[in-house]
Amino acid sequence: MNTYRLLTRTALLAALSMPAFVGAASVSVEISGGSWSLGSGWGAACTSASCDEGHGYLNAAWAIDPDLAGTSFMLSGDGDFETIRFGWGTLAEEDGAIRANGSTSELDQLDLAALIEFDSPSGGAADLDATVQAIVGPFWDKGAGPANTDLAATFLSYLLALDDGGEMEISFSPAVWLCEGNSGQCTWSKPNKNEIYATFKLTKAPLEAETDGLPVQAVPEPSSLLLIGAGLVGLGFGRRRQNPA
């Protein structure tokens, strides 16, 4: 009898000490700031017709939303997402055209990337590179059918690894300028602004132990649970043999 009680208590303690099952945890996102990384081919947005007489730069201003730092939100469950404004780009050329002039060109060194820094979650900053396409020629396409693309920046998405195996995808809206320059658009006299939005999507929620105040542990292996169950069943049969009907 004493042996039976000892084995029963041992099996129950083993079962109670097994790790708790886990569920999906919410993710707290807190943004500490953001910035643009620009190649040397970008120049300041023009404020006069003579700002870049050598036509060696593509004249645009890249800005960060002043409300970006301190933005916070929660994501809960796979597929949950939040979209916020990251910043904008303003195209303001001096002469209503994008030019390629041999050694000096408005097409060179147009590298562009966005950097987002986090207070939470941990895992480092997100760096989103953009592919920039600038089309040589004047902006004079109004009235000649659909407007042609003059400048476009398309960003690659970024997958941020979270603690406990979670993943968050960060993607940016593209910035596209269809200037129709004979109405002055995209020039120093009528700058054209494109707002750029960042979407944060929880593609894989991290795991959270349902411990009810107990220490967090990993998920038990199915084989371990089967062994404990089999042991308890065996103890039950042993008890019945000791107490026949």
FENUR-V349869 format. One record per backbone hydrogen bond with DSSP energy under -0.5 kcal/mol. NH is the residue of the N-H (numbers start at 1). CO is the residue of the C=O. If there is no record, write none. Layout:
BEGIN
[[NH;CO] [NH;CO]]
END
This chain:
BEGIN
[[5;1] [6;2] [7;3] [8;4] [9;5] [10;6] [11;7] [12;8] [13;9] [14;10] [15;11] [16;12] [17;13] [18;15] [23;208] [25;206] [27;75] [29;27] [29;73] [30;28] [30;120] [31;71] [32;117] [33;117] [35;115] [37;113] [38;36] [39;111] [41;109] [42;39] [43;58] [46;92] [51;48] [53;50] [55;52] [58;41] [59;57] [60;43] [60;58] [61;90] [63;61] [63;88] [65;86] [68;65] [70;31] [71;68] [73;29] [75;27] [79;202] [80;77] [82;200] [84;198] [86;84] [86;196] [87;196] [88;63] [89;194] [90;61] [91;89] [91;192] [92;59] [92;90] [93;186] [98;137] [101;104] [104;101] [105;103] [106;99] [108;105] [113;37] [114;128] [115;35] [116;126] [117;33] [119;30] [120;30] [126;116] [128;114] [128;126] [129;127] [130;112] [131;154] [132;130] [133;152] [135;150] [136;134] [137;98] [139;96] [141;139] [144;141] [150;177] [151;177] [152;133] [153;175] [154;131] [156;129] [158;170] [160;158] [160;168] [161;159] [162;166] [165;162] [166;163] [167;204] [168;160] [169;201] [170;158] [171;199] [173;197] [175;153] [176;174] [177;151] [178;176] [179;177] [181;139] [182;139] [183;180] [184;181] [185;180] [186;190] [187;184] [187;190] [188;93] [190;187] [192;91] [193;191] [194;89] [196;87] [198;84] [199;171] [200;82] [201;169] [201;199] [202;80] [203;167] [203;201] [204;167] [207;164] [208;23] [210;21] [211;209] [214;211] [224;221] [225;221] [226;222] [227;223] [228;224] [229;225] [230;226] [231;227] [232;228] [233;229] [234;230] [235;231] [236;232] [237;233] [238;234] [239;235] [240;236] [241;237] [242;238] [243;239] [244;241]]
END
